[in-house]
Amino acid sequence: MASDYDVIIIGAGAAGLMCAATAGYRGRKVLVIDHANKAGKKILMSGGGRCNFTNLNSTPANFLSDNPHYCISALKRYTPQDFLELVERHGVEHEEKAAGQLFCRDSAKDILNVLLTECEWADAEIRLKTSVTGVTGTDTGYRVTTSAGTLTCQSLVVACGGLSIPTMGATGFGYELAKQFGLTVLPTRAGLVPFTLHPELKEQLAPLSGVSCPVDVTCNKQHFREPMLVTHRGLSGPSMLQISSFWQPGDTLSIDLLPSQRIHEDLQTLRRDKPQATVAQYLGQYLPKRFAQAYNDLHGWTGPLQGYKNSDLERVAETLGQWQIKPAGTEGYRTVVFRT
Ligand SMILES: Cc1cc2nc3c(=O)[nH]c(=O)nc-3n(C[C@H](O)[C@H](O)[C@H](O)COP(=O)(O)OP(=O)(O)OC[C@H]3O[C@@H](n4cnc5c(N)ncnc54)[C@H](O)[C@@H]3O)c2cc1C
């Protein structure tokens, strides 16, 4: 019996739409199904609404995976330049923010429009507001049960995305299907997420809320030298988001608040040259004043440096250079963010 479609794709996100256009151009009859009321919702919120659509310096080393070989072959077959060429062919204006990070100049809508136009040109059909509730294998392919009836296809593509931002339609359906068809599913965890803190530390850091400073954070042999932001919930900012992908529950973060300074030597020199100076004044030279004062108060560093012995200065230097923080957890899938 002939199938309704050559290919059914579950999910009209970036992956599903790209796949639909590619399969359509190969002459296959394609249907994309999504339960959302709009295609590509996550694309629209990406990159703060301007979609960081590629990074020219992407290499397999930038991907966290239990199977690093997959990234090697995927990036060989389709490079950042290939996507850039597609985007430019559609006349999307873009700009480079940090080295290699390409963003739309106007809006992430431009990227979604590229994908939707490609699907249209390739004759791929997109059906929204339709949930896929089950899949069974048949002799010739698959039977796909949806909220609007049953369909058959020769090839099925599962592009239901990951678990981040459930309010955007994310489900664990893809993982369930993988298990159903006997594939090994590894435990998932949220990456690129802010940290939450235990109540006592959260209260101690409350006066620092809203302050950002450049730090070097280390955990599990990885480190990132980027800004940290103290929030009313915990710790965020690029350095914390990046390290969260390497953090495991129970791990401690080591934060160097003055990564460009030789703190112990600086403090000794300052004590010699200006014995009346305080630790807060020293910190104020490099950190936002509010942060410097609040951090100083948090650790009870009072009085001029002339009252500090070498061992005291060593302790201060150690606290500043290796501030040990044990997060309570992360904000989880609800708020996952992204950087290329
Ligand atoms: C805040 C934020 C900012 C980001 N910024 C960037 C960025 O700047 N650059 C970048 O490259 N990436 C960014 N990302 C990541 C990027 O958005 C995602 O990696 C990408 O959109 C994932 O695409 P996808 O097609 O795999 O999944 P999704 O976009 O999640 O698509 C999956 C689709 O499947 C549908 N679906 C799920 N289950 C079913 C079902 N049972 N039946 C029918 N439909 C179903 C969902 O409704 C959804 O539309 C960002 C992510 C977030 C959350």
The ligand as an SDF file (V2000), in Angstrom:
LIG
                    3D

 53 58  0  0  0  0  0  0  0  0999 V2000
   16.5290   31.5360   24.8590 C   0  0  0  0  0  0  0  0  0  0  0  0
   17.2170   30.7780   23.7540 C   0  0  0  0  0  0  0  0  0  0  0  0
   18.0910   31.4620   22.9230 C   0  0  0  0  0  0  0  0  0  0  0  0
   18.7450   30.7610   21.9170 C   0  0  0  0  0  0  0  0  0  0  0  0
   19.5770   31.4430   21.0700 N   0  0  0  0  0  0  0  0  0  0  0  0
   20.1940   30.7830   20.0610 C   0  0  0  0  0  0  0  0  0  0  0  0
   20.9890   31.4690   19.1150 C   0  0  0  0  0  0  0  0  0  0  0  0
   21.1250   32.6950   19.1650 O   0  0  0  0  0  0  0  0  0  0  0  0
   21.5980   30.7400   18.1300 N   0  0  0  0  0  0  0  0  0  0  0  0
   21.4060   29.3760   18.0110 C   0  0  0  0  0  0  0  0  0  0  0  0
   21.9720   28.7630   17.0820 O   0  0  0  0  0  0  0  0  0  0  0  0
   20.6190   28.7090   18.8690 N   0  0  0  0  0  0  0  0  0  0  0  0
   20.0160   29.3810   19.8780 C   0  0  0  0  0  0  0  0  0  0  0  0
   19.2200   28.6970   20.7560 N   0  0  0  0  0  0  0  0  0  0  0  0
   19.0810   27.2630   20.5820 C   0  0  0  0  0  0  0  0  0  0  0  0
   18.1720   27.0100   19.4130 C   0  0  0  0  0  0  0  0  0  0  0  0
   17.0310   27.8400   19.5270 O   0  0  0  0  0  0  0  0  0  0  0  0
   17.7620   25.5700   19.4150 C   0  0  0  0  0  0  0  0  0  0  0  0
   18.9000   24.7480   19.4580 O   0  0  0  0  0  0  0  0  0  0  0  0
   17.0060   25.2390   18.1520 C   0  0  0  0  0  0  0  0  0  0  0  0
   15.9770   26.1640   17.9480 O   0  0  0  0  0  0  0  0  0  0  0  0
   16.4770   23.8540   18.3060 C   0  0  0  0  0  0  0  0  0  0  0  0
   15.7770   23.5460   17.1220 O   0  0  0  0  0  0  0  0  0  0  0  0
   15.0780   22.1620   16.9840 P   0  0  0  0  0  0  0  0  0  0  0  0
   14.4260   22.1570   15.6580 O   0  0  0  0  0  0  0  0  0  0  0  0
   16.0260   21.0550   17.2900 O   0  0  0  0  0  0  0  0  0  0  0  0
   14.0130   22.1160   18.1600 O   0  0  0  0  0  0  0  0  0  0  0  0
   12.7610   23.0650   18.4940 P   0  0  0  0  0  0  0  0  0  0  0  0
   12.9410   24.4200   17.9780 O   0  0  0  0  0  0  0  0  0  0  0  0
   12.4990   22.8710   19.9460 O   0  0  0  0  0  0  0  0  0  0  0  0
   11.5980   22.4080   17.6320 O   0  0  0  0  0  0  0  0  0  0  0  0
   10.9380   21.2400   18.0220 C   0  0  0  0  0  0  0  0  0  0  0  0
    9.5090   21.3710   17.6120 C   0  0  0  0  0  0  0  0  0  0  0  0
    8.8660   20.1350   17.8680 O   0  0  0  0  0  0  0  0  0  0  0  0
    7.5500   20.4020   18.2830 C   0  0  0  0  0  0  0  0  0  0  0  0
    7.0750   19.2180   18.9960 N   0  0  0  0  0  0  0  0  0  0  0  0
    7.5920   18.6360   20.1100 C   0  0  0  0  0  0  0  0  0  0  0  0
    6.8910   17.5330   20.4230 N   0  0  0  0  0  0  0  0  0  0  0  0
    5.9150   17.4000   19.4860 C   0  0  0  0  0  0  0  0  0  0  0  0
    4.8700   16.4740   19.2690 C   0  0  0  0  0  0  0  0  0  0  0  0
    4.7030   15.3930   20.0500 N   0  0  0  0  0  0  0  0  0  0  0  0
    4.0350   16.6720   18.2290 N   0  0  0  0  0  0  0  0  0  0  0  0
    4.1830   17.7320   17.3970 C   0  0  0  0  0  0  0  0  0  0  0  0
    5.1580   18.6420   17.5580 N   0  0  0  0  0  0  0  0  0  0  0  0
    6.0220   18.4790   18.5750 C   0  0  0  0  0  0  0  0  0  0  0  0
    7.6760   21.6470   19.1540 C   0  0  0  0  0  0  0  0  0  0  0  0
    6.4740   22.3700   19.2110 O   0  0  0  0  0  0  0  0  0  0  0  0
    8.7570   22.4300   18.4140 C   0  0  0  0  0  0  0  0  0  0  0  0
    8.2250   23.3840   17.5140 O   0  0  0  0  0  0  0  0  0  0  0  0
   18.5280   29.3670   21.7580 C   0  0  0  0  0  0  0  0  0  0  0  0
   17.6380   28.6980   22.5950 C   0  0  0  0  0  0  0  0  0  0  0  0
   16.9850   29.3910   23.5810 C   0  0  0  0  0  0  0  0  0  0  0  0
   16.0210   28.6410   24.4490 C   0  0  0  0  0  0  0  0  0  0  0  0
  1  2  1  0
  2  3  1  0
  2 52  2  0
  3  4  2  0
  4  5  1  0
  4 50  1  0
  5  6  2  0
  6  7  1  0
  6 13  1  0
  7  8  2  0
  7  9  1  0
  9 10  1  0
 10 11  2  0
 10 12  1  0
 12 13  2  0
 13 14  1  0
 14 15  1  0
 14 50  1  0
 15 16  1  0
 16 17  1  0
 16 18  1  0
 18 19  1  0
 18 20  1  0
 20 21  1  0
 20 22  1  0
 22 23  1  0
 23 24  1  0
 24 25  2  0
 24 26  1  0
 24 27  1  0
 27 28  1  0
 28 29  2  0
 28 30  1  0
 28 31  1  0
 31 32  1  0
 32 33  1  0
 33 34  1  0
 33 48  1  0
 34 35  1  0
 35 36  1  0
 35 46  1  0
 36 37  1  0
 36 45  1  0
 37 38  2  0
 38 39  1  0
 39 40  1  0
 39 45  2  0
 40 41  1  0
 40 42  2  0
 42 43  1  0
 43 44  2  0
 44 45  1  0
 46 47  1  0
 46 48  1  0
 48 49  1  0
 50 51  2  0
 51 52  1  0
 52 53  1  0
M  END
$$$$
